[in-house]
């Protein structure tokens, strides 16, 4: 049970540190910031697991649960980043926009250009 709860605890720590680092004025991509934070904490987690369990199944369970949580977080985070609704809500929270500005922002030609 310790590898499961430990992996979840380390993952929550990675998300919290990622949230803090995202507020810093760095030139790194948001996803790459999580890869760095998650990778460093993942290596520390693996080191701790190896020191306590060796290469026993508990080691692999802890590593795989942590990896699964990180992969799911990155998938959901990038899915939300590419969501039109989420981007529109963020744009509207920053400033008031008219219907014409919203239509211009989400014009089909510019959307195709952004995705290509």
NORZI-V688881 format. One record per residue. N is the residue number from 1. PHI is phi in whole degrees, 0 to 359 (* if undefined). NEAR is the number of other C-alpha atoms within 10 Angstrom. D_LAST is the distance of its C-alpha to the last C-alpha in Angstrom with 1 decimal. Layout:
BEGIN
n=N phi=PHI near=NEAR d_last=D_LAST
n=N phi=PHI near=NEAR d_last=D_LAST
END
This chain:
BEGIN
n=1 phi=* near=9 d_last=45.2
n=2 phi=300 near=11 d_last=44.8
n=3 phi=298 near=21 d_last=41.6
n=4 phi=293 near=15 d_last=40.0
n=5 phi=291 near=13 d_last=40.9
n=6 phi=295 near=17 d_last=40.4
n=7 phi=297 near=25 d_last=36.9
n=8 phi=293 near=17 d_last=36.1
n=9 phi=294 near=13 d_last=37.9
n=10 phi=295 near=17 d_last=35.9
n=11 phi=297 near=23 d_last=32.7
n=12 phi=298 near=15 d_last=33.7
n=13 phi=299 near=15 d_last=34.6
n=14 phi=295 near=22 d_last=31.2
n=15 phi=293 near=17 d_last=29.6
n=16 phi=295 near=13 d_last=32.2
n=17 phi=296 near=16 d_last=31.7
n=18 phi=299 near=19 d_last=27.9
n=19 phi=297 near=14 d_last=28.5
n=20 phi=291 near=10 d_last=30.8
n=21 phi=292 near=15 d_last=28.5
n=22 phi=294 near=16 d_last=25.6
n=23 phi=272 near=9 d_last=28.0
n=24 phi=276 near=8 d_last=28.7
n=25 phi=280 near=7 d_last=27.0
n=26 phi=256 near=10 d_last=25.3
n=27 phi=271 near=7 d_last=22.2
n=28 phi=279 near=9 d_last=21.0
n=29 phi=297 near=10 d_last=18.1
n=30 phi=298 near=17 d_last=19.7
n=31 phi=291 near=16 d_last=19.0
n=32 phi=296 near=11 d_last=20.4
n=33 phi=298 near=18 d_last=23.4
n=34 phi=291 near=21 d_last=24.2
n=35 phi=299 near=18 d_last=23.9
n=36 phi=293 near=13 d_last=26.4
n=37 phi=297 near=17 d_last=28.7
n=38 phi=297 near=23 d_last=28.6
n=39 phi=293 near=15 d_last=29.1
n=40 phi=296 near=13 d_last=32.1
n=41 phi=294 near=18 d_last=33.7
n=42 phi=295 near=22 d_last=33.0
n=43 phi=294 near=12 d_last=34.8
n=44 phi=296 near=13 d_last=37.7
n=45 phi=298 near=21 d_last=37.8
n=46 phi=297 near=19 d_last=38.0
n=47 phi=299 near=13 d_last=40.7
n=48 phi=295 near=13 d_last=42.7
n=49 phi=299 near=23 d_last=42.4
n=50 phi=295 near=16 d_last=43.5
n=51 phi=294 near=11 d_last=46.4
n=52 phi=265 near=12 d_last=47.6
n=53 phi=238 near=13 d_last=46.9
n=54 phi=68 near=14 d_last=46.3
n=55 phi=261 near=11 d_last=44.2
n=56 phi=291 near=11 d_last=45.6
n=57 phi=304 near=11 d_last=43.6
n=58 phi=297 near=18 d_last=43.5
n=59 phi=300 near=20 d_last=41.4
n=60 phi=293 near=17 d_last=38.9
n=61 phi=296 near=17 d_last=38.9
n=62 phi=296 near=23 d_last=38.2
n=63 phi=292 near=21 d_last=35.4
n=64 phi=291 near=15 d_last=33.7
n=65 phi=295 near=18 d_last=34.0
n=66 phi=297 near=27 d_last=32.6
n=67 phi=298 near=17 d_last=29.6
n=68 phi=296 near=14 d_last=29.0
n=69 phi=298 near=15 d_last=29.2
n=70 phi=295 near=22 d_last=26.8
n=71 phi=296 near=14 d_last=24.2
n=72 phi=296 near=12 d_last=24.6
n=73 phi=297 near=16 d_last=24.3
n=74 phi=296 near=16 d_last=21.0
n=75 phi=298 near=13 d_last=19.7
n=76 phi=292 near=11 d_last=21.0
n=77 phi=294 near=13 d_last=20.1
n=78 phi=288 near=13 d_last=16.3
n=79 phi=295 near=11 d_last=16.6
n=80 phi=291 near=13 d_last=18.4
n=81 phi=295 near=14 d_last=15.9
n=82 phi=267 near=11 d_last=13.1
n=83 phi=284 near=10 d_last=15.8
n=84 phi=295 near=12 d_last=15.9
n=85 phi=298 near=11 d_last=19.6
n=86 phi=295 near=13 d_last=20.0
n=87 phi=295 near=13 d_last=17.9
n=88 phi=294 near=15 d_last=20.0
n=89 phi=297 near=10 d_last=23.1
n=90 phi=294 near=11 d_last=22.4
n=91 phi=297 near=14 d_last=21.7
n=92 phi=289 near=13 d_last=24.9
n=93 phi=285 near=10 d_last=26.9
n=94 phi=280 near=9 d_last=26.3
n=95 phi=200 near=8 d_last=27.3
n=96 phi=286 near=9 d_last=28.4
n=97 phi=233 near=13 d_last=25.9
n=98 phi=276 near=10 d_last=26.9
n=99 phi=298 near=9 d_last=25.4
n=100 phi=295 near=9 d_last=24.0
n=101 phi=294 near=11 d_last=22.2
n=102 phi=293 near=13 d_last=20.7
n=103 phi=297 near=11 d_last=19.6
n=104 phi=291 near=12 d_last=18.1
n=105 phi=296 near=13 d_last=16.3
n=106 phi=247 near=14 d_last=14.8
n=107 phi=294 near=11 d_last=14.4
n=108 phi=298 near=11 d_last=12.3
n=109 phi=291 near=9 d_last=10.7
n=110 phi=289 near=12 d_last=9.9
n=111 phi=294 near=12 d_last=8.7
n=112 phi=295 near=10 d_last=6.1
n=113 phi=294 near=8 d_last=5.3
n=114 phi=291 near=8 d_last=5.6
n=115 phi=279 near=7 d_last=3.8
n=116 phi=279 near=6 d_last=0.0
END
